[in-house]
Amino acid sequence: MLFEVWAPNAAQVTLLVDGHDRPMARAPGRAGWWHAEEPAGPGTRYGFSLDGGPPLPDPRSRRQPDGPDGLSAVPDPAVFRGEGQWTGRPLPGAVLYELHTGTFTPEGTFDAAAGRLAHLARLGVTHVQLMPVCPFPGRHGWGYDGVAPWAVHEPYGGPAGLARFVDAAHRHGLGVVLDVVHNHLGPSGNHLPAFGPYFTDTHHTPWGAAVNLDAPGSDEVRAYFIGSALAWLRDYRIDGLRLDAVHALCDTRAEHFLAELSAAVDRLAAHTGRPLFLIAESDRNDPATVTPREAGGLGLHAQWNDDFHHALHTALTGESAGYYADFAADPTAALATTLTRGFFHDGGYSSFRGRSHGRPLDPRTTPADRLLGYAQTHDQVGNRALGDRLSVNCSQGLLACAAALVLCAPFTPMLFMGEEWGAGTPWQYFTDHTDPQLAEAVRRGRRREFAAHGWAAAEVPDPQDPATRDRSCLDWTEPERPPHAELLDWYRRLIALRRAEPALSDPRWEYGALTARPDGVLHFRRGPCHVAVNLGGRPAEVRLGPGAGRAGVVAAWRPVGPPDPTGVLVLPAETAAVLRDPGAGGVAAQGDPEGR
């Protein structure tokens, strides 16, 4: 078997295989590369010694059975053969579901999560978005401290477990999106600096030295991360990648790393015949992120839109601290801005940043489905002091209104696990660092962060306490009982309606009408469909517009009568409704046996 490693600064490299040492030779024509052949098979442990130092795991290790600090293991090729003829699921028209493997079930494994995929298929989502699965020290964590970008966290089930999960999702007709982290590696178990210039002091990030994308040696570093990304898509047959915090990728080269990555993914999609895509998390509000490369952009296929979330969150909760301040001035107007322009901050002043922020998006060239819309995410829940979901501070009616806005807007909708039934469990920040000093630093840092916002140290959950993770696991008895079952049925109906009504998933920024009122009433019409939401505490009259007097109610959270002949709809407090103009066919009105 051929073993290879890039170690440009080493004078000698030794391969260690099953306890045997073998000097490696420099690879001809490949600067900085070393190679050696040695008998090995699936499960064989191996590592590399640099200049007589201790054995280190392979930077491109596909399996770390003993954790990030242990030796690597040769993977079983059978893991990557896949099952069946999966032809893929494209991003346009999708409904995503963000899922953390370690808390989706109490067992916290791929196999246990696969056992719940039937629930997601019945819900109607199209793709499961897994939070990061690369190895990190300990058993439990969010995954953003991963240190082996080609491998899979062993406590989740390792490579074989991930492959089984992907096959199971595909059998249910679900695509799989994987969250990957290219902007940093975790603080413990990161051995890449010993091998070469994977990081650079040319730039600094919130995590320290930046990943080297533009300094000497960056050609190999870029190839390393692009190769990792392609391996997930090719070898595991994953359908798309979510790229964490791309605004923290520091790159001054003429071709940005993201453009190079998107071009490589597009080539792989053409080669495999499967639609593959990249979704960015970016706080820049820069349309270039999702602008095609041939038009001068980075060529990513979509990005998260926190502005829509912030507007919706302030409208639901009234919160106004921090980055919510600008949205809280008039939340429904802010919502209308995001529905028509995508970004709320598109070049204007941001009080949170103390400067102008963002650039305008051109609706003629950027379809709305290139932005993801959501009411909750792992960040927006887990980065709160108590990890409290919207269900803690919002009524069931407001949760239903949020669902209607997310699932009937022109964005690509995304749900966070448990949202669909208003989960009563929190999702808190938890870690399992094996380094006692790091564990204590994280604990103190978390409490210090929230002390600045008035929280007492004892009120902030200890990230290292196993109970913090346990509290964050979903309670799978909730979906079957009130009031959760009613909300779950509402989500199912809305997703089915989005699938049945092409106007609701139409990515064009076109509205027959759009009205936002300070009393929390929002109404918009897309094609023949009217979406009316009353976030206020009193019934409200909603003017649907001329010709809407004969519109039929096709879905409503609480009983809603038809509009009067002039098109005025009386909407109960904290209720959402979807209506349809007559004569266009499609979904039947409520009361019709087919309308449910």
Secondary structure, DSSP 8 states (H G I E B T S, - for coil): -EEEEE-TT-S-EEEEETTEEEE-EE-TTSTTEEEEE----TT-EEEEEETT---B--TT-S--TT-TTS-EE---GGGGS-SS------STT--EEEE-HHHHSSS-SHHHHHTTHHHHHHHT-SEEEE---S--SSS---STT---TTS--GGGTHHHHHHHHHHHHHHTT-EEEEEE--S---SSS--HHHHS--EEEEEEETTEEEE-SSSTTHHHHHHHHHHHHHHHHHHS---EEEETTGGG----SSS-HHHHHHHHHHHHHHHHTS--EEEE--SS--GGGGS-GGGTS---SEEE-HHHHHHHHHHHH---SGGGHHHHTSHHHHHHHHHHHS-S-SSSEETTTTEE------TTTS-GGGEEE-S--HHHHHTSTT---HHHHS-HHHHHHHHHHHHHSSSEEEEETTGGGT--S--------SSHHHHHHHHHHHHHHHHTTT--GGGS--TTSHHHHHHTS--TTGGGSTTHHHHHHHHHHHHHHHHH-HHHH--S---SEEEE-TTSEEEEEETTEEEEEE-SSS-EEEE--TTGGG-EEEEESS------TTSEEEE-TTEEEEEE-TTS-SS--TTSTT--
